[in-house]
Amino acid sequence: MEIGIFGLPLSGKSTLFSLLTGVEPHATHKNEANTAVAKVYDKRVEELSKIFNPKKTIYATVTFVDIPGYDLSSGQKEKSRILQFIQNSDAIVAVVRAFKEASVPWPTGASSPLKQLETIETELLVRDMEVVENRISRLDEARKKRKLSKEEERELELLREIEKGFEENRFVSVMGFSEEDLKLLGSLALFTAKPIIVAVNVDEDQFTSKEYPEKAAITARVAESRFAYLEISGKIEVELNELPEEDRGMFMEELGISESGIQRLSRVAYEHLGLISFLTVGEDEVRAWTIKKDTPAKAAAGKIHTDLEKNFIKAEVIPYEEFMTVKSMHEAKNKGMIKLVGKEEIVRDGDIFHVRANA
């Protein structure tokens, strides 16, 4: 799973990338994308590791791409190059600057949080408009020479519907298309079809007061577009990151937060993509595995190993919360808390999962 971090220059997106992944932004290649893997913090994995004391503890991960700042003063060729870094991303974190800092200039042509969000939306829409128009043109040309296939006819129908939506500044993600329709459009890699998380980068005063300029307008726009949303302070996160672990909890308590903004960003991204984690436990390893919501047990087994899916018989399942009432697999079995399920059983977030398969 790859998530692109996108924003205008000096919005703080590279700081967030560094905090998420522990990788410093490029110092000598500022105009190139930087890719690294971030751990999705999960307290359940931590607690299970305390119980099983495994040789390895493995959290779920997400790949983040720090996309170069999108400078509105750049030429079209450079803008197109920057946008191409979004191509392979499964989702976009759009970083919007709200923090006040006299020494840091506002992005050219976008000197307010709302203007930045509007600019990001517009640039994504304009790019997709061009892609859709070109594809419609190619299909219309093909129709003059031959009969279009059933799939091409349906694609053309969808593209004309998208074109109308774009005239109303609507993203593909809110147009109500089915999974099958979106799959048909998949080769176009439309940016406006991707899940989008708006991360507003606030300063300490704004974080404490929970207010920043144009907040009401931004949250209304986010809700209308069905984007995910969170407020995060890059400055606070840097300070948290630099504190010894024993002082971190005290500082967070003073701020009135139970988890860091970076943990929240990872979790929000995970949830907005429709992902969940199931868990496997044992003396060798405690691990979180990432799957899509509504994944059946047999397919989930394949996430662990293809042979387990191929030779699947049953799975033993116990929800994390239920297990934590006894904190022992032996005790859970004795009390009949572990359920034996078949291949079509839907795996739920936090299920502790053990596969029975033919050798």
C-alpha positions in Angstrom: 0.0 0.0 0.0 1.5 3.3 -1.2 0.4 6.7 0.0 1.7 9.9 -1.7 2.2 13.0 0.5 1.4 16.0 -1.7 1.3 19.7 -1.0 2.6 23.1 -2.0 6.1 24.1 -1.0 6.8 24.9 2.6 3.6 23.2 3.9 5.6 20.9 6.1 4.9 17.7 4.2 8.6 16.6 4.2 8.7 17.0 8.0 5.6 14.7 8.3 7.2 12.2 5.9 10.4 12.2 8.0 8.4 11.7 11.3 6.3 9.0 9.8 9.2 7.0 8.4 12.3 8.0 10.3 13.9 8.9 6.9 15.3 12.3 6.4 14.1 14.2 3.3 16.5 14.5 0.4 19.0 17.3 1.1 20.6 17.2 -2.4 17.7 16.0 -4.5 14.8 18.2 -3.4 13.0 17.8 -6.7 12.9 14.0 -6.5 10.4 11.8 -4.6 11.5 10.0 -1.5 10.0 6.7 -0.6 10.1 4.9 2.7 8.1 2.4 4.9 6.2 3.5 8.0 5.0 1.3 10.9 1.3 1.5 11.6 1.4 1.6 15.4 -1.1 -0.8 17.0 -1.4 -1.1 20.8 -2.9 -4.6 20.4 0.4 -5.8 18.9 2.3 -4.3 21.7 0.1 -5.9 24.4 0.2 -9.3 22.7 4.0 -9.1 22.6 4.0 -8.6 26.3 2.0 -11.8 26.8 3.8 -14.1 24.2 7.3 -12.6 24.5 8.0 -13.6 20.9 11.3 -13.6 19.1 9.9 -11.0 16.6 7.2 -8.4 16.8 6.0 -7.1 13.4 3.6 -4.2 12.9 1.6 -3.6 9.8 3.3 -1.1 7.4 2.4 1.5 4.9 4.7 2.9 2.2 4.8 6.7 2.0 6.1 8.8 -0.9 7.3 12.4 -0.2 6.3 14.0 -3.4 8.3 17.2 -4.3 6.5 20.5 -3.5 4.0 21.5 -6.2 5.1 25.0 -7.0 2.5 27.1 -8.9 5.2 29.3 -10.4 6.8 26.3 -12.2 6.3 25.7 -15.9 3.7 23.1 -17.1 6.4 20.5 -17.8 7.7 20.6 -14.3 4.1 20.5 -12.8 3.3 17.5 -14.9 6.5 15.8 -13.7 5.6 16.4 -10.1 2.0 15.1 -10.6 3.3 11.9 -12.2 4.7 10.9 -8.7 1.0 10.4 -7.6 0.4 7.9 -10.4 1.2 4.8 -8.5 -0.1 6.0 -5.1 -3.2 4.2 -3.7 -4.1 7.3 -1.7 -3.0 10.9 -1.3 -2.3 12.8 1.9 -2.9 16.5 1.0 -0.9 18.6 3.4 -2.3 22.1 4.0 -0.4 24.7 5.9 -2.2 26.7 8.6 0.7 27.4 11.0 1.9 30.9 11.4 5.7 31.5 11.1 7.0 34.8 9.9 10.3 33.3 8.7 8.5 30.8 6.4 6.8 32.4 3.4 3.4 31.2 2.2 3.3 29.2 -1.0 3.1 31.4 -4.1 -0.5 32.1 -5.0 -1.9 30.3 -2.0 -1.5 32.4 1.2 -4.3 30.8 3.2 -5.2 27.2 4.2 -8.4 27.3 2.1 -6.6 28.6 -1.0 -4.1 25.8 -0.7 -6.8 23.1 -0.5 -8.7 24.7 -3.4 -5.5 24.8 -5.4 -4.7 21.1 -4.7 -8.2 20.1 -5.7 -8.1 22.1 -8.9 -4.8 20.8 -10.0 -5.9 17.2 -9.5 -9.2 17.9 -11.4 -7.5 19.6 -14.3 -5.1 16.7 -14.7 -7.9 14.2 -14.7 -10.0 16.3 -17.1 -7.2 16.0 -19.6 -6.9 12.2 -19.2 -10.7 11.7 -19.5 -11.0 14.0 -22.6 -8.1 12.1 -24.3 -9.6 8.7 -23.5 -13.1 9.8 -24.8 -11.4 11.1 -28.0 -9.6 7.8 -28.5 -12.7 5.7 -28.0 -14.7 8.0 -30.3 -12.1 7.6 -33.0 -12.0 3.8 -32.5 -15.8 3.7 -32.9 -15.5 5.2 -36.4 -13.4 2.2 -37.5 -14.9 -0.7 -35.6 -17.6 -1.8 -33.2 -16.6 -1.1 -29.6 -16.6 -4.0 -27.1 -19.1 -4.1 -24.3 -16.4 -3.0 -21.8 -15.4 -0.1 -24.0 -19.0 1.0 -24.4 -19.4 0.9 -20.6 -16.1 2.8 -20.1 -17.3 5.5 -22.6 -20.5 5.8 -20.7 -18.7 6.2 -17.4 -16.2 8.7 -18.8 -19.0 11.0 -20.1 -20.6 10.8 -16.6 -17.3 11.8 -15.0 -16.9 14.6 -17.5 -20.3 16.0 -16.3 -19.2 15.6 -12.7 -16.0 17.5 -13.3 -18.0 20.4 -14.6 -19.4 20.6 -11.1 -16.0 20.2 -9.5 -16.9 16.8 -8.2 -14.3 14.1 -7.6 -14.7 10.6 -9.1 -14.6 9.3 -5.5 -18.0 10.9 -4.7 -19.8 9.9 -7.9 -21.0 6.6 -6.5 -19.4 4.2 -9.0 -19.3 0.5 -8.2 -16.1 -1.4 -7.6 -16.6 -3.1 -11.0 -16.9 0.3 -12.7 -13.8 1.7 -10.9 -11.9 -1.4 -12.0 -12.8 -0.8 -15.6 -11.4 2.8 -15.2 -8.3 1.5 -13.4 -5.8 1.8 -16.2 -6.4 5.6 -16.3 -5.2 5.9 -12.7 -7.5 8.9 -12.1 -6.2 11.0 -9.2 -9.7 12.1 -8.2 -10.7 8.5 -7.8 -8.1 7.9 -5.1 -8.9 8.2 -1.3 -7.7 11.6 0.0 -6.7 12.5 3.5 -6.4 16.3 4.2 -3.8 16.9 6.9 -3.8 20.5 8.2 -0.4 21.4 9.6 -1.1 23.7 12.6 1.1 25.5 15.1 1.1 25.0 18.9 -1.5 27.7 19.6 -3.8 26.5 16.9 -3.4 22.9 18.1 -4.3 23.9 21.7 -7.2 26.1 20.7 -8.4 23.7 18.0 -8.9 26.7 15.8 -7.1 28.1 12.7 -8.1 30.5 9.9 -10.9 29.2 7.6 -11.3 26.0 9.6 -15.1 26.0 9.1 -14.8 26.4 5.4 -12.1 23.6 5.1 -14.0 21.1 7.2 -17.2 21.8 5.3 -15.3 21.2 2.0 -13.7 18.1 3.3 -17.1 16.7 4.4 -18.7 17.5 1.0 -15.9 15.7 -0.8 -15.8 12.8 1.6 -12.1 13.2 2.3 -10.6 12.1 5.6 -9.4 14.9 7.8 -7.0 15.5 10.7 -5.1 18.3 12.3 -1.4 17.7 13.0 1.3 20.0 14.3 4.7 19.2 12.7 6.4 21.4 15.3 4.8 19.5 18.2 5.6 16.1 16.6 9.3 17.1 16.2 9.4 18.0 19.9 7.7 14.7 20.9 10.1 12.7 18.7 13.1 14.3 20.4 11.9 13.6 24.0 13.0 10.5 25.9 10.3 7.9 26.1 9.7 8.4 29.8 9.0 12.2 29.2 6.8 11.7 26.1 3.7 10.5 28.0 3.8 13.4 30.4 4.1 15.9 27.5 1.2 14.3 25.7 -0.9 14.4 28.8 -0.2 18.1 29.1 -1.4 18.5 25.5 -4.5 16.4 26.3 -3.7 13.7 23.7 -3.5 9.9 24.0 -1.5 9.3 20.8 0.8 11.3 18.7 -0.3 13.0 15.5 1.9 10.7 13.4 0.2 7.6 15.0 -3.2 9.3 14.2 -2.1 10.0 10.6 -1.1 6.4 10.0 -4.3 5.1 11.5 -6.6 7.5 9.6 -4.9 6.7 6.4 -5.3 3.0 7.1 -9.0 3.4 8.0 -9.8 5.7 5.0 -8.3 3.1 2.6 -10.8 0.5 4.0 -8.0 -1.6 5.6 -8.0 -3.7 8.8 -5.5 -5.8 10.6 -5.8 -9.4 11.8 -3.3 -10.8 14.2 -1.2 -13.9 14.5 0.5 -14.9 17.8 3.0 -17.3 19.1 6.5 -17.7 20.7 8.2 -17.1 17.3 6.2 -14.1 16.2 3.4 -11.6 17.0 2.3 -9.9 13.8 -0.4 -7.6 12.3 -1.4 -8.5 8.8 -3.1 -5.9 6.5 -6.2 -6.9 4.5 -9.2 -5.1 3.0 -12.4 -5.0 5.0 -14.8 -7.9 4.3 -12.0 -10.3 3.3 -13.0 -14.0 3.8 -10.9 -16.3 6.0 -9.4 -18.3 3.1 -8.1 -15.2 1.3 -6.8 -13.8 4.6 -4.8 -17.1 5.0 -3.2 -16.4 1.7 -1.9 -13.1 3.0 0.2 -15.2 5.5 1.3 -17.7 2.8 -0.1 -18.8 -0.6 0.1 -22.5 0.5 -2.2 -21.7 3.5 -4.9 -20.4 1.1 -4.4 -23.3 -1.3 -4.6 -25.9 1.4 -7.1 -24.1 3.7 -9.3 -26.3 5.9 -10.5 -24.1 8.8 -9.3 -21.2 10.8 -9.4 -20.7 14.6 -10.5 -17.2 15.5 -10.8 -15.2 18.7 -11.4 -11.4 18.8 -8.5 -9.5 20.5 -10.8 -7.9 23.1 -12.2 -11.3 24.1 -8.7 -12.9 24.3 -7.5 -10.1 26.6 -10.1 -11.1 29.2 -8.0 -14.3 29.8 -4.7 -13.5 28.1 -4.0 -17.2 27.5 -4.7 -19.4 24.4 -4.9 -22.4 26.7 -7.5 -20.7 28.9 -9.4 -19.4 25.9 -9.7 -23.0 24.4 -10.8 -24.4 27.8 -13.5 -21.8 28.0 -14.7 -22.4 24.4 -13.9 -18.9 23.4 -12.1 -19.8 20.1 -14.4 -20.2 17.1 -13.7 -22.6 14.3 -14.7 -21.0 11.0 -14.9 -21.9 7.3 -13.4 -20.3 4.2 -16.2 -17.8 3.7 -16.2 -16.3 7.2 -15.4 -12.6 7.1 -12.3 -11.7 9.1 -12.7 -8.7 11.4 -10.3 -6.1 12.6 -8.4 -7.4 15.6 -9.2 -11.1 15.1 -6.5 -13.4 16.4 -6.2 -15.9 13.6 -4.7 -19.4 13.3 -5.0 -21.4 10.0 -5.6 -25.1 9.9 -4.3 -26.4 6.5 -3.3 -29.6 4.8 0.4 -30.3 4.9 
